Amino acid sequence: MGPWTHERLVALAHPWPVSWLFPLRPGDPARIVNLFAGPGGWEQGLQVLDPAGFDVVGVEIGWDASATAVAAGHRRIVADVRTPSPIHPALRYVEGLTVSAPCQVWSPAGRREGHQDRNLELLLDTFTLACESTFGHWHDSGECCDSESCGICSDPEWDGYGGFTGPLLTFDEARSLVPQMTDERIGLVAETLIWSLALTARYDNLRWLAMEQSSALPEVVLDAISEELQIADWCSADYQVLDAADVGVAAHRRRVYLVAGRHHYVNLQAMKPAEPVVGRTLAEALGWPQGVRVNTRGNRKTSGGNEFSADKVAPGTTSKIRGWYWADNKDRKYTVPEAALTVAMPADYPWTGSRSSACQQLADIVIPTEAARVVGGAILHKEWEQPVSRYLETIYSPESLALAAPAAAEPASPRVAAATSTGTAQVQILPGFDDLFVAAAPTPRSQAARPR
């Protein structure tokens, strides 16, 4: 380490791992930054794809979601994704970026404010500013019309050739239009571009991007992100809506995935199973008897009804699953592990926080099967169908169902249990996390800090 002490390296790397300051050695796993990381869906899917192939650090503002992830063996920086610098020296060798910004502003479950014309206009302008803060303008050969103030052709050492000007704005300036939006969560989609373009412009080691978002995200937004990446000389960027039920998950989950390759073409077709997969009903997945109907809204009736049959693939899981119950038995509600199985998460996953918090986390999570087929199929061209099939067989095995059953589920104090177990587990906790895991519960903070 020469003159560097370990303490100085820790300070330089903070809040990222010290090892990330150094180049990868042969055989080292690829380094991935996971923005809006939640409780660990992306990581769970990457482990399905390759248990030792990825070195992931997530950025997540939610305390409970972060504590859940770390209790499960994942690493988290507890912060707003706009706080860490995307050109931090520890990010020099990052190869992949996954992004799952809040989705309520786009989806029918929210107020759909992102679809308002003024908000869309501000968002598209923010995309342009993201390019200004990273690559700047493309300067053609020859002097421009404002050569006296131009940072390119006014340079005495300019060689006369074209090229990007380099950053013309700060990242804060690139985000300056977000406060004018009716909901700042709309502008969080722009972090996809700010981070990917910043890493490309500064270090150019980023190789791929995967973004997950509500299937209601307007195509004009997806097209604009793709175009900005291609302006920055990314080889390809494209998007497609996927449904988790199509690979055997017991509940529908339709999401749009935008994937991009810096130096290679992405393959959307590779995200689809080679042969149709037989659907898995909710009753089969959870070991329930036939004929069960699930009530989702009590006595409140809507155009879509207030019940569904468990003998079919279930509708999409939302945070309201905490109150869903068997129509013929109001006391028979989902256990948290049963709710987790509907999004293909293990029955013994260490959810941290209240029942409501756990249900919110699993409703927000990126389903692992989708993470595996998006990164494996479209981006890395890896075989994903057999690993996903084996994973689901394990998730829905009799042993897993036994853990999810009411008699075995619902620990008395999940927050304390997760915090205590994490304190003794052999999990790498990033610098500054010591105050996250304490025996006493922290001062409650609003779960609305990062709703999706």
C-alpha positions in Angstrom: 0.0 0.0 0.0 3.1 2.3 0.0 2.5 5.4 2.1 -1.2 4.6 2.5 -2.4 3.3 5.8 -5.5 1.1 6.0 -7.4 3.9 7.8 -6.6 6.4 5.0 -7.8 3.9 2.4 -11.0 3.4 4.3 -11.6 7.1 4.4 -10.9 7.4 0.7 -13.2 4.6 -0.2 -16.0 5.5 2.2 -18.8 4.5 1.9 -17.8 1.9 -0.6 -15.6 -1.2 0.1 -11.9 -0.6 0.3 -11.3 -3.4 -2.2 -13.1 -1.4 -4.9 -10.3 1.1 -5.0 -8.1 -1.5 -6.7 -8.4 -3.2 -10.1 -10.0 -6.6 -10.4 -7.7 -9.6 -10.3 -8.2 -12.6 -12.5 -11.2 -14.5 -11.2 -12.7 -11.6 -9.2 -16.5 -11.2 -9.4 -17.8 -8.3 -11.5 -18.6 -5.2 -9.5 -22.2 -4.0 -9.6 -23.8 -0.8 -8.2 -27.5 -1.3 -7.3 -29.5 1.9 -7.0 -32.8 2.0 -5.1 -31.6 -1.4 -4.0 -34.5 -2.4 -1.6 -34.3 -5.6 0.4 -32.3 -7.6 -2.2 -34.3 -8.8 -5.2 -31.6 -7.9 -7.8 -28.9 -9.7 -5.6 -31.1 -12.7 -5.1 -31.6 -13.0 -8.9 -27.9 -12.5 -9.6 -27.1 -15.3 -7.2 -29.5 -17.6 -9.1 -27.6 -16.8 -12.2 -24.1 -17.2 -10.7 -23.7 -17.6 -7.0 -20.1 -16.2 -7.0 -20.1 -14.1 -10.1 -21.1 -10.6 -8.8 -19.8 -8.2 -6.2 -22.8 -6.0 -5.5 -23.2 -2.9 -3.3 -26.7 -1.3 -3.1 -27.8 2.2 -2.3 -31.1 2.4 -0.5 -32.7 5.1 1.7 -35.1 2.8 3.6 -33.9 1.6 7.0 -36.0 -1.6 7.1 -35.2 -2.6 3.5 -31.5 -2.0 4.1 -31.5 -4.0 7.4 -33.4 -6.8 5.6 -30.8 -6.9 2.8 -27.8 -6.9 5.1 -29.4 -9.6 7.3 -29.7 -11.7 4.1 -26.0 -11.2 3.4 -26.1 -8.2 1.0 -24.4 -4.9 1.4 -26.1 -1.5 1.6 -25.2 2.2 1.7 -28.2 3.8 3.5 -28.6 7.0 1.6 -30.5 8.9 -1.0 -29.1 7.8 -4.4 -28.4 11.4 -5.1 -26.0 11.7 -2.2 -23.1 9.5 -3.2 -21.0 10.8 -6.1 -21.3 8.6 -9.3 -17.6 9.5 -10.1 -16.3 8.4 -6.7 -12.8 6.8 -7.1 -14.0 3.5 -5.7 -16.4 3.2 -8.7 -13.6 3.2 -11.3 -13.9 -0.6 -12.0 -17.7 -0.9 -11.7 -19.0 -3.0 -14.7 -22.8 -3.2 -14.1 -25.5 -0.8 -12.9 -29.0 -1.8 -11.9 -31.7 0.8 -11.2 -35.2 0.5 -9.7 -36.6 4.0 -9.1 -40.0 4.4 -7.3 -42.8 3.5 -9.6 -46.1 4.9 -8.0 -45.8 8.1 -10.0 -46.3 6.1 -13.2 -48.5 3.2 -12.2 -52.3 3.0 -11.9 -51.8 2.2 -8.2 -50.5 5.7 -7.7 -51.7 9.1 -8.9 -49.9 8.8 -12.2 -48.5 12.3 -11.9 -45.5 11.3 -14.0 -47.8 11.2 -17.0 -48.7 14.9 -16.8 -47.3 16.9 -19.8 -45.5 19.4 -17.7 -43.8 16.7 -15.6 -42.8 14.8 -18.7 -41.3 17.9 -20.2 -39.2 18.6 -17.1 -38.1 15.0 -17.0 -36.9 15.0 -20.6 -35.1 18.3 -20.1 -33.4 16.7 -17.0 -32.2 13.9 -19.3 -30.6 16.5 -21.5 -29.0 18.1 -18.5 -27.7 14.7 -17.4 -25.7 14.5 -20.6 -24.5 18.1 -20.2 -23.2 17.2 -16.7 -21.2 14.2 -18.0 -20.3 14.3 -21.7 -21.4 17.9 -22.5 -21.8 18.9 -26.1 -20.3 17.2 -29.2 -18.0 19.8 -30.7 -17.5 19.4 -34.4 -14.1 20.1 -36.0 -13.5 23.7 -36.8 -14.3 26.7 -34.6 -17.9 27.2 -33.3 -20.0 30.3 -33.4 -18.8 31.3 -29.9 -15.1 30.5 -30.0 -14.1 33.0 -27.4 -16.1 31.4 -24.6 -16.1 27.8 -25.9 -14.0 25.5 -23.7 -12.9 23.4 -26.7 -11.8 25.7 -29.5 -10.7 28.5 -27.2 -8.1 26.2 -25.8 -4.6 27.1 -27.2 -3.7 23.4 -27.4 -6.9 22.4 -29.3 -5.9 20.2 -32.2 -8.9 21.1 -34.4 -10.6 17.8 -34.1 -14.2 17.1 -32.9 -15.1 15.6 -29.5 -17.2 16.0 -26.4 -16.7 19.2 -24.4 -16.7 17.3 -21.1 -18.9 18.3 -18.1 -20.6 21.7 -18.4 -22.8 21.4 -15.4 -22.6 19.9 -11.9 -24.8 16.9 -11.0 -26.8 19.2 -8.7 -27.4 21.5 -11.7 -28.4 18.5 -13.8 -31.1 17.8 -11.1 -32.2 21.4 -10.8 -35.5 20.9 -12.6 -36.7 18.1 -10.3 -38.1 20.4 -7.6 -40.4 21.9 -10.2 -42.1 18.5 -10.7 -45.3 17.9 -8.8 -43.6 14.8 -7.2 -39.8 14.5 -6.9 -40.0 10.8 -7.4 -40.7 11.5 -11.1 -37.2 12.9 -11.4 -35.6 9.9 -9.8 -35.8 8.0 -13.1 -33.1 10.5 -14.3 -30.6 8.9 -11.9 -30.4 6.0 -14.5 -28.8 8.4 -16.9 -26.8 10.5 -14.5 -25.1 7.5 -13.0 -24.6 5.5 -16.2 -23.3 8.5 -18.2 -21.1 9.8 -15.4 -19.4 6.4 -15.0 -19.0 6.1 -18.7 -17.6 9.6 -19.2 -15.2 9.4 -16.2 -13.9 5.8 -16.2 -15.5 4.0 -19.2 -15.4 0.7 -17.4 -19.2 0.3 -17.1 -20.3 -2.5 -19.5 -24.0 -2.8 -18.9 -27.2 -1.2 -17.5 -30.5 -2.8 -16.4 -33.4 -0.6 -15.3 -36.7 -1.9 -13.9 -39.8 0.2 -13.8 -43.6 0.1 -13.9 -45.0 -1.2 -17.2 -46.9 2.1 -17.3 -43.8 4.1 -17.8 -44.4 6.1 -21.0 -42.5 5.0 -24.0 -41.3 8.5 -24.6 -39.3 8.3 -21.4 -37.8 4.9 -22.3 -36.9 6.1 -25.8 -35.3 9.2 -24.5 -33.1 7.3 -22.1 -32.1 5.0 -25.0 -31.3 7.9 -27.2 -29.1 9.6 -24.6 -27.1 6.4 -24.1 -26.6 6.1 -27.8 -25.5 9.7 -28.0 -22.9 8.8 -25.4 -21.7 6.0 -27.8 -23.3 3.1 -26.0 -23.7 0.2 -28.5 -27.3 -0.6 -27.9 -30.2 0.1 -25.6 -33.7 -1.4 -25.7 -36.7 -2.3 -23.5 -39.4 -4.9 -23.0 -42.3 -5.6 -20.7 -42.0 -8.9 -18.8 -44.4 -10.8 -16.6 -42.9 -13.0 -13.8 -45.8 -15.5 -14.2 -44.4 -16.4 -17.6 -41.5 -18.3 -16.0 -43.5 -20.0 -13.3 -43.9 -17.5 -10.5 -47.2 -17.9 -8.7 -48.3 -14.2 -9.2 -48.3 -11.8 -12.1 -45.8 -9.0 -12.0 -45.6 -6.9 -15.2 -42.6 -4.6 -15.3 -40.7 -2.9 -18.1 -36.9 -3.6 -18.3 -34.6 -1.3 -20.1 -31.3 -2.9 -20.9 -28.2 -1.5 -22.5 -24.7 -2.6 -23.5 -21.7 -0.3 -23.7 -19.8 -2.4 -26.3 -22.2 -5.2 -27.3 -25.8 -5.6 -28.5 -28.4 -6.6 -26.0 -30.8 -9.5 -26.9 -34.4 -8.9 -25.8 -35.5 -12.2 -27.3 -33.2 -14.1 -24.9 -35.3 -13.0 -22.0 -38.2 -15.2 -23.2 -38.3 -18.9 -22.3 -37.4 -21.1 -25.2 -40.7 -23.1 -24.6 -43.8 -21.9 -22.8 -43.7 -22.5 -19.1 -46.7 -24.1 -17.4 -48.3 -21.6 -15.0 -48.2 -22.2 -11.3 -51.4 -21.4 -9.4 -51.3 -19.7 -6.0 -52.8 -22.7 -4.3 -50.1 -25.0 -5.8 -47.4 -22.6 -4.8 -48.6 -22.1 -1.2 -49.9 -25.6 -0.6 -53.5 -24.4 -0.1 -56.5 -26.6 -0.7 -58.5 -26.2 -3.9 -61.5 -23.8 -3.9 -59.9 -21.0 -1.8 -61.0 -17.5 -2.7 -58.9 -14.6 -1.5 -60.6 -11.3 -0.4 -58.6 -8.2 -1.2 -60.9 -5.4 -0.3 -63.3 -6.6 2.4 -66.8 -5.5 1.6 -65.7 -2.8 -0.8 -66.6 -3.7 -4.4 -64.8 -2.4 -7.5 -65.2 -3.0 -11.2 -62.6 -5.7 -10.8 -64.4 -7.3 -7.9 -62.9 -7.9 -4.4 -62.0 -11.5 -4.6 -59.9 -13.9 -6.7 -59.5 -17.6 -7.0 -56.3 -19.2 -5.6 -56.7 -21.9 -8.2 -55.2 -19.5 -10.8 -52.1 -17.5 -11.0 -52.5 -14.7 -8.5 -52.8 -11.0 -9.4 -49.9 -8.8 -8.7 -48.7 -8.6 -5.1 -49.0 -5.2 -3.5 -48.4 -3.9 0.0 -52.1 -4.4 0.7 -51.5 -8.2 0.8 -51.0 -7.7 4.5 -54.8 -7.5 4.9 -55.8 -10.1 2.3 -57.6 -13.1 3.7 -59.5 -16.3 2.8 -63.0 -15.3 1.8 -64.5 -18.1 4.0 -62.2 -17.4 7.0 -61.4 -13.7 7.8 -58.8 -14.9 10.4 -56.8 -16.8 7.7 -54.5 -14.1 6.3 -51.3 -14.5 4.4 -48.3 -15.0 6.5 -45.3 -12.8 5.6 -43.4 -15.9 4.2 -46.4 -16.8 2.1 -46.6 -13.3 0.7 -42.8 -13.6 0.0 -43.4 -16.8 -2.0 -45.8 -14.9 -4.3 -42.8 -12.8 -5.4 -40.4 -15.8 -5.5 -38.5 -14.8 -2.4 -37.4 -17.6 0.1 -39.8 -18.4 2.9 -37.1 -17.8 5.5 -35.9 -14.5 4.1 -35.1 -12.2 7.1 -37.7 -9.4 6.6 -37.0 -6.6 9.1 -39.7 -4.3 10.6 -43.4 -4.5 11.1 -45.8 -6.7 9.1 -46.8 -3.6 7.1 -43.1 -2.8 6.4 -42.3 -6.3 5.3 -45.3 -6.4 2.9 -44.2 -3.0 1.5 -40.7 -4.3 0.9 -41.8 -7.5 -0.9 -44.3 -5.5 -3.0 -41.5 -3.2 -4.1 -38.9 -5.9 -4.7 -37.5 -6.9 -8.1 -38.5 -10.5 -8.5 -35.3 -12.6 -8.6 -36.4 -14.7 -11.6 -36.8 -11.5 -13.6 -33.4 -10.2 -12.5 -31.8 -13.5 -13.5 -33.4 -13.6 -17.0 -32.8 -9.9 -17.7 -29.1 -9.8 -16.8 -28.4 -13.3 -17.8 -30.4 -13.5 -21.0 -30.4 -10.0 -22.5 -27.1 -8.6 -21.2 -24.6 -11.3 -20.4 -25.9 -14.0 -22.7 -25.8 -16.6 -20.0 -28.1 -19.7 -19.6 -30.8 -18.7 -17.2 -33.8 -21.0 -17.7 -32.4 -24.0 -15.9 -31.1 -22.0 -12.9 -34.5 -20.2 -12.6 -36.4 -23.5 -12.9 -34.3 -25.0 -10.1 -34.7 -21.9 -8.0 -38.5 -22.0 -8.2 -38.6 -25.7 -7.4 -36.7 -24.9 -4.2 -38.9 -21.9 -3.4 -42.1 -23.9 -3.8 -40.8 -27.1 -2.3 -42.6 -28.9 0.6 -39.8 -27.8 3.0 -40.3 -24.1 2.0 -44.1 -24.4 2.4 -43.6 -25.8 5.9 -41.6 -22.7 6.8 -44.3 -20.4 5.3 -47.3 -22.1 7.1 -49.0 -20.1 9.8 -47.7 -22.2 12.7 -44.1 -21.7 11.6 -44.2 -18.1 10.4 -44.3 -14.7 12.0 -41.5 -14.3 14.5 -42.4 -12.3 17.6 -40.1 -9.4 16.9 -38.7 -9.4 13.3 -36.9 -6.0 13.7 -34.9 -7.1 16.7 -34.4 -10.6 15.4 -32.9 -9.4 12.1 -30.7 -6.8 13.9 -29.4 -9.2 16.4 -28.6 -11.9 13.9 -26.8 -9.5 11.6 -24.6 -8.3 14.4 -23.0 -11.8 14.6 -23.2 -12.9 11.0 -20.1 -13.0 8.8 -21.4 -10.3 6.5 -19.3 -7.4 5.4 -20.8 -4.2 6.8 -19.7 -1.1 5.0 -18.0 1.7 7.0 -20.4 3.9 8.8 -23.0 1.2 9.3 -22.3 0.5 13.0 -25.2 2.6 14.1 -27.6 0.8 11.8 -27.7 -2.4 13.8 -28.5 -1.9 17.5 -30.4 -4.0 19.9 -32.9 -1.3 20.5 -35.1 -0.2 17.6 -34.0 3.1 16.0 -36.1 6.2 16.1 -39.0 5.5 13.7 -38.6 7.2 10.4 -41.3 7.6 7.8 -41.7 4.8 5.3 -42.8 7.4 2.9 -39.2 8.5 2.4 -38.8 6.2 -0.5 -42.3 4.9 -1.5 -42.6 3.0 -4.8 
